[in-house]
């Protein structure tokens, strides 16, 4: 006969089962007891967490959710900043020789005025530069261009992505253009001056440091730093139509391609699924994206070209008369008296030749890199 053993454990909050001979019923009871104890402990811990969150006035997981949202937004800003900079540098590198010739035409460089307005003047001027200075001459000032264009394009695209959610496309494009120009204008000043200088054959072009020092030492302003902002107000006036029209036109054309021409312009859903991308945006085929970018460049260039021409003239005045402070009004009068309305569009043809591939490659590269990183 089994002698029962009395269990004297108390204070657990549960009635402890008596210890006795091990039977199947006893095992079941003991298992139920342990499970109930664990559930009781978990319930107390959960209630404690609820009390803490209640005291703080926060819902469950609010802190972790907020941190996650902030992290995701920061990553999106960083990625669009880098992608925008890469897209801008890629496009500018492709059109660098055209950009050099365009600046020489806009500023009426004495060595190249004979090519202005002639048939194939663009190619003749490019050939003349190549004969004297080789490929290096066609890319003169390009290092400073890349130093300028990376922050310019990075800020432009990153800012636009944030602003377009809150304001219209034209206003968002204009604002992001104003911000990016304000940040990168001194670098643009140095780049234009380097592109304008045409050394004699066999003479090496001036270095960035030398050109920057020359600009700083000009006597046009009491403070040398202001010399780097020649033409800045005109640039701000020009960037409003330039940035606004470019983004507005691009958004309109891409939306049109995704709606009316979706059957020929949009990448099939099956191809997007195979790539493993989760973005909801309907990606356009290469030809559609390039076309939209090129057309937006033509419209933007036409709308802002007179401002660009006046700005270039103001930027190179110091190369002739370091102590002279030129005004936009005076340059407008000079251009009008010399060539009339047509004078404000000198070099526009080469501008078209440059902006079509530049805008096409810039927008295409940006959109494709967004797709690679699976960004909306």
C-alpha positions in Angstrom: 0.0 0.0 0.0 1.5 3.4 -1.1 2.0 6.0 1.7 0.9 9.5 0.6 3.3 12.4 1.0 1.9 15.8 1.9 3.3 18.7 -0.2 3.6 21.8 2.1 4.4 24.4 -0.7 2.2 27.5 -0.5 2.0 31.1 -1.7 2.3 30.3 -5.4 -1.2 31.7 -6.2 -2.3 28.3 -7.3 -3.3 25.2 -5.4 -0.5 22.8 -5.7 -1.4 19.2 -6.4 -0.3 16.7 -3.9 2.7 14.6 -4.6 1.9 10.9 -4.8 2.7 7.9 -6.7 3.4 8.6 -10.4 0.4 7.8 -12.5 -0.8 9.0 -15.9 -3.4 11.2 -14.1 -0.8 12.7 -11.8 1.4 13.6 -14.8 -1.5 15.3 -16.6 -2.3 17.3 -13.5 1.3 18.4 -13.0 1.6 19.4 -16.6 -1.6 21.5 -16.3 -0.2 23.2 -13.2 3.1 24.2 -14.9 1.3 25.5 -18.0 -1.0 27.6 -15.9 1.9 29.0 -13.9 3.7 30.1 -17.1 0.5 31.7 -18.5 0.1 33.6 -15.2 3.7 34.9 -15.4 3.3 35.9 -19.0 0.1 37.7 -18.3 1.7 39.7 -15.5 4.6 40.7 -17.7 2.3 41.8 -20.5 0.2 43.8 -18.1 3.4 45.5 -16.9 4.4 46.4 -20.4 0.9 47.8 -21.1 1.1 49.8 -17.9 4.4 51.3 -18.9 3.2 52.2 -22.4 0.0 53.6 -20.9 2.1 55.9 -18.6 4.1 57.1 -21.6 1.0 57.7 -23.7 2.3 55.6 -26.5 0.7 52.7 -28.3 2.5 49.3 -28.6 5.6 49.3 -30.7 5.4 53.0 -31.4 9.0 53.7 -30.7 10.3 50.9 -33.0 7.8 51.9 -35.7 9.0 55.5 -35.6 12.6 54.5 -35.7 11.9 52.2 -38.6 10.1 54.9 -40.5 12.9 57.4 -39.9 15.5 54.9 -41.0 13.6 54.1 -44.2 13.2 57.7 -45.1 16.8 58.5 -44.5 17.9 55.6 -46.7 15.5 56.8 -49.4 17.0 60.3 -49.2 20.5 59.0 -49.4 19.8 56.6 -52.3 18.1 59.3 -54.4 20.9 61.7 -53.6 23.6 59.3 -54.9 21.5 58.1 -57.8 20.8 61.7 -58.9 24.5 62.6 -58.7 25.5 59.6 -60.8 22.9 60.3 -63.4 24.0 63.9 -63.8 27.7 63.0 -64.1 26.9 60.4 -66.7 24.9 62.7 -68.8 27.4 65.6 -68.6 30.3 63.4 -69.5 28.6 62.2 -72.7 28.0 65.8 -73.9 31.1 67.5 -72.5 32.7 68.3 -75.9 29.4 69.9 -77.1 29.1 71.9 -73.9 32.7 73.3 -74.4 31.9 74.5 -77.9 28.5 75.9 -76.8 30.2 78.1 -74.1 32.7 79.4 -76.7 29.8 80.4 -79.0 27.7 81.9 -76.2 30.5 84.1 -74.9 31.7 85.2 -78.4 35.2 83.9 -78.0 37.4 85.7 -80.5 38.9 82.5 -81.9 35.5 80.9 -82.6 33.2 83.7 -83.7 34.0 82.8 -87.4 32.2 79.5 -86.8 29.1 81.0 -85.3 26.1 80.8 -87.6 27.8 78.8 -90.3 26.9 75.4 -91.7 28.4 72.7 -89.5 30.0 75.4 -87.4 29.7 73.1 -84.3 31.8 70.4 -85.9 34.3 72.8 -87.4 34.8 74.4 -84.0 35.2 71.0 -82.4 37.7 69.9 -85.0 39.7 73.1 -84.5 39.9 72.4 -80.8 40.9 68.8 -81.4 43.7 69.9 -83.8 45.3 72.3 -81.3 44.7 70.5 -78.0 43.6 66.9 -78.8 40.8 65.1 -76.9 42.0 66.9 -73.7 40.9 70.2 -75.2 37.4 69.0 -75.8 37.1 68.1 -72.1 38.8 71.3 -70.8 37.1 72.2 -67.5 35.3 68.9 -67.3 36.8 67.9 -63.9 35.3 71.0 -62.4 32.1 70.3 -64.2 31.9 66.9 -62.5 32.7 68.5 -59.1 29.8 70.9 -59.7 27.2 68.6 -61.4 27.3 65.8 -58.8 25.9 67.9 -55.9 23.8 69.9 -58.3 22.0 66.8 -59.8 22.0 65.0 -56.5 20.2 67.8 -54.7 17.9 68.4 -57.7 16.6 64.9 -57.9 16.5 64.3 -54.2 14.7 67.6 -53.5 12.2 67.0 -56.3 11.2 63.6 -55.0 10.3 65.2 -51.6 8.6 68.3 -53.0 6.5 66.7 -55.7 4.4 65.0 -53.0 3.3 68.4 -51.6 3.3 70.8 -54.6 2.8 70.8 -58.4 5.4 69.4 -60.7 6.3 72.8 -62.1 6.8 74.4 -58.7 8.7 71.4 -57.4 11.0 71.5 -60.3 11.6 75.2 -60.0 12.3 75.0 -56.3 14.7 72.1 -56.5 16.5 73.9 -59.4 16.9 77.1 -57.2 18.3 75.1 -54.3 20.8 73.1 -56.4 22.0 76.2 -58.3 22.5 78.1 -55.1 24.7 75.3 -53.7 26.8 74.8 -56.8 27.1 78.2 -58.5 30.7 79.1 -57.5 31.8 75.8 -59.1 29.9 76.6 -62.2 31.7 80.0 -62.4 35.1 78.3 -62.3 34.0 75.7 -64.8 32.8 78.3 -67.3 35.9 80.4 -67.0 38.1 77.3 -67.6 36.0 76.4 -70.7 36.2 79.9 -72.0 40.0 80.2 -71.8 41.7 79.1 -75.0 45.4 78.7 -74.6 47.7 78.7 -77.6 48.7 75.4 -79.1 51.2 73.4 -76.9 50.4 75.4 -73.8 48.8 73.6 -70.9 45.4 74.8 -69.7 45.2 76.6 -66.4 44.6 74.5 -63.3 41.5 74.8 -61.2 43.4 76.4 -58.3 44.9 79.0 -60.6 41.6 80.0 -62.2 39.9 80.2 -58.8 42.6 82.5 -57.5 42.3 84.7 -60.6 38.6 85.1 -60.0 39.0 85.8 -56.4 41.6 88.5 -57.0 39.5 90.4 -59.5 38.7 94.0 -58.3 35.1 94.1 -59.4 33.9 93.6 -55.8 35.2 94.7 -52.4 34.9 91.1 -51.2 36.6 88.6 -53.5 34.1 85.8 -52.7 31.4 87.8 -54.5 33.3 87.4 -57.8 32.2 83.8 -57.8 28.6 84.9 -58.0 28.7 87.0 -61.2 25.3 86.4 -62.9 23.8 84.6 -60.0 20.5 86.6 -59.9 20.0 86.0 -63.7 20.7 82.3 -63.1 18.0 82.1 -60.5 15.6 83.8 -62.9 16.5 81.3 -65.6 16.4 78.2 -63.5 12.7 78.7 -62.6 11.5 78.0 -66.2 14.3 75.6 -66.8 13.8 73.3 -63.8 10.0 73.7 -63.7 9.4 73.1 -67.4 11.8 70.1 -67.6 10.2 68.2 -64.7 6.7 69.2 -65.7 7.2 68.0 -69.3 8.9 64.8 -68.3 6.2 63.9 -65.8 3.5 64.6 -68.4 5.1 62.6 -71.1 5.9 59.6 -68.9 2.3 59.6 -67.5 1.0 59.7 -71.1 3.2 56.8 -72.1 1.9 54.7 -69.1 -1.7 55.4 -70.0 -2.4 55.8 -73.7 0.7 54.0 -75.0 1.1 51.4 -72.3 0.9 48.5 -74.7 4.1 49.6 -76.5 5.9 51.8 -73.9 5.5 49.9 -70.6 7.7 46.9 -69.6 5.4 43.9 -69.2 4.4 42.9 -65.7 5.9 39.4 -66.2 9.3 40.9 -66.8 9.1 43.0 -63.7 8.1 40.0 -61.6 11.1 38.0 -62.9 13.4 40.7 -61.8 12.0 40.4 -58.2 11.2 44.1 -58.0 8.4 45.2 -55.7 7.9 48.8 -56.9 4.4 49.7 -58.0 5.4 52.1 -60.7 5.0 50.8 -64.3 8.6 51.0 -65.7 9.0 52.4 -69.2 11.0 50.8 -72.0 14.3 52.4 -72.8 13.1 54.2 -76.0 10.1 55.7 -74.2 12.1 57.0 -71.2 14.8 58.4 -73.5 12.2 60.1 -75.7 10.5 61.7 -72.8 13.8 63.0 -71.4 15.0 64.4 -74.7 11.7 66.3 -75.4 11.7 67.7 -71.9 15.2 69.0 -72.5 14.2 70.8 -75.7 11.3 72.5 -74.1 13.3 73.5 -71.0 16.2 74.8 -73.1 13.9 76.9 -75.3 12.2 78.5 -72.3 15.3 79.5 -70.5 18.0 80.1 -73.1 18.1 83.9 -73.1 18.7 83.8 -69.4 21.5 81.4 -69.8 23.2 83.5 -72.5 23.1 86.6 -70.4 24.5 84.7 -67.4 27.4 83.3 -69.5 28.3 86.7 -70.7 28.3 88.0 -67.1 30.5 85.1 -65.9 33.3 85.8 -68.5 33.5 89.6 -68.1 36.2 89.3 -65.5 38.4 87.4 -68.0 38.6 90.7 -70.1 38.2 93.4 -67.5 38.9 92.1 -63.9 37.8 95.4 -62.3 34.5 95.7 -64.3 31.2 94.9 -62.7 28.7 94.2 -65.6 25.0 94.4 -65.1 22.4 92.1 -66.7 20.6 95.2 -68.1 23.8 96.4 -69.8 24.5 93.0 -71.4 20.8 92.8 -72.6 21.2 96.2 -74.3 24.5 95.2 -75.9 23.1 92.0 -77.3 20.0 93.7 -78.6 21.9 96.5 -80.2 24.3 94.1 -81.9 22.0 91.3 -83.1 18.5 92.1 -82.1 16.2 89.3 -80.8 18.2 86.7 -82.6 21.2 87.5 -80.6 19.6 86.1 -77.4 19.4 82.7 -79.1 23.0 82.4 -80.5 24.2 78.9 -80.0 20.6 77.5 -79.4 21.0 74.9 -82.2 24.1 73.5 -80.5 22.1 73.8 -77.2 19.5 71.4 -78.7 22.2 69.0 -79.9 23.5 69.0 -76.3 20.4 68.9 -74.2 18.6 66.2 -76.1 21.1 63.5 -75.2 21.9 65.1 -71.9 18.3 65.1 -70.6 17.6 61.7 -72.2 20.5 60.0 -70.5 20.1 61.9 -67.2 16.4 60.9 -66.7 17.0 57.4 -68.1 19.9 56.7 -65.8 18.0 58.1 -62.8 14.9 56.0 -63.5 16.8 52.8 -64.2 18.9 53.2 -61.0 15.7 53.7 -59.0 14.5 50.4 -60.5 17.7 48.6 -59.6 17.4 49.8 -56.0 13.6 49.1 -56.1 12.6 52.7 -55.2 9.2 54.2 -55.9 
